[in-house]
Amino acid sequence: MDEPKKIALALPFIDADATDYLAEVVNENWVTSGGPAVTKFENQLQEFLYTEREVVALNSGTAALHLALKLAGVQSGDFVLCQTMSFVASSNPIAYLGAIPVFIDSERSTYNLAPENVEEAIEWCLKQNKKPAALVAVHSFGIPCQMEEIAKLCKDYEIPLIEDAAESLGSRYKDQSCGLFGDYGILSFNGNKIITTGGGGALICKDAQKAEEARHLARQAKSATTGFEHDAVGFNYAMPGLNAALGLSQLQTLKERIQKKRELHQFYLECFTEIEEVEVLSVQNEEYYANYWLTVIRFTGSDSTRNPEQFQVFLAEKGIESRFPWKPLHLQEIYTKQHYFGAQHAETLWKTGLCLPSGCGLTKEDLNRIQQAINAYFSG
Ligand SMILES: *Cc1c(COP(=O)(O)O)cnc(C)c1O
């Protein structure tokens, strides 16, 4: 018997006309950084987000976060508050700058930053006579943070707010897009994000002057003069036109992609309604509109015979890929010496959670196979 087709967690989803967009930049020789495709991509992102804020296209989300922290004034030795339930790219740029991450637990409802632990961490930093130089809030798995409370804390204590919206393009909180609440917002377009440019990212700046600085720093801080004069230690972070062209093709279907992710999420909610030992991470509240980049389930029962590790193996045998949620950053070997505020919510999610296939290319047949696998596992 033939092996069944493998169902991946989230493959890049390429539109049929993508090659037209790519052919155009190749034929016009606009493949490298700068050029009309990059500007067009930035403008279309701005339109999609309904914002006047400048959007700077870069070659990764990590680069965007690095620039955001730098522009926020983060320096070596500073404390930077950071959500622990995230991919390591949320905190690595803090380390690039020689700053010290202070990790914060998640709240039970969204599994993003717990506001009371944010305040606790700020107070602790103040006691060390070092006000945090920035806060990095992450909308993990496409579910928005409690941005109002977090933004208020940042305002009250005058701490620059950076939103890591890498996974949440198209998600909204109280009708405002993720990425627009803070002083800076970052997006990622790597292979498995909701849209991809092959690799890439963007920085959204509240202050237009800062966006100018970002563009400058992203191009080795080359002065406007004719020679090779550089007025700062810059970076090679600009997005090439080739990548922007793929991004332009992807943006045409962004609304459908979000719709598809939300339908998949609904599908999983229905799959698990009768299964009491599993909770689907979901925000059923009008204030939140999530893109559900990845749907995550959590085993809530103490039934030791069924658990995420075993379910993952069961799914893999049926050719279905799944993945554990991020290992909390404060538990990573590279960050265990840092400070941490909170309880074990993030750790519990890591230990009891599983991300299920959430790619935009999943077919009805794929969903049937997934549903059958879920039913077989939980009825066994
Ligand atoms: C993907 C991701 C990033 C990094 O983006 P790259 O484009 O891969 O550098 C940052 N933060 C989070 C939360 C992400 O999921």
The ligand as a Tripos MOL2 file, in Angstrom:
@<TRIPOS>MOLECULE
LIG
   15    15     1     0     0
SMALL
NO_CHARGES

@<TRIPOS>ATOM
      1 C1          9.0170   33.8310   13.3140 C.3       1 LIG1
      2 C2          9.1610   34.6250   14.5340 C.ar      1 LIG1
      3 C3         10.1450   35.6140   14.6750 C.ar      1 LIG1
      4 C4         11.3270   35.7600   13.7580 C.3       1 LIG1
      5 O1         11.0970   36.0000   12.4860 O.3       1 LIG1
      6 P1         12.2120   35.6240   11.3740 P.3       1 LIG1
      7 O2         11.6300   36.2980   10.1820 O.co2     1 LIG1
      8 O3         12.2480   34.1470   11.2710 O.co2     1 LIG1
      9 O4         13.5010   36.2190   11.7990 O.co2     1 LIG1
     10 C5         10.1260   36.4120   15.7980 C.ar      1 LIG1
     11 N1          9.2210   36.2510   16.7540 N.ar      1 LIG1
     12 C6          8.2630   35.3010   16.6790 C.ar      1 LIG1
     13 C7          7.2760   35.2070   17.7740 C.3       1 LIG1
     14 C8          8.2130   34.4510   15.5780 C.ar      1 LIG1
     15 O5          7.2980   33.4870   15.5320 O.3       1 LIG1
@<TRIPOS>BOND
     1     1     2 1
     2     2     3 ar
     3     2    14 ar
     4     3     4 1
     5     3    10 ar
     6     4     5 1
     7     5     6 1
     8     6     7 2
     9     6     8 1
    10     6     9 1
    11    10    11 ar
    12    11    12 ar
    13    12    13 1
    14    12    14 ar
    15    14    15 1
@<TRIPOS>SUBSTRUCTURE
     1 LIG1         1 GROUP 0 **** ****
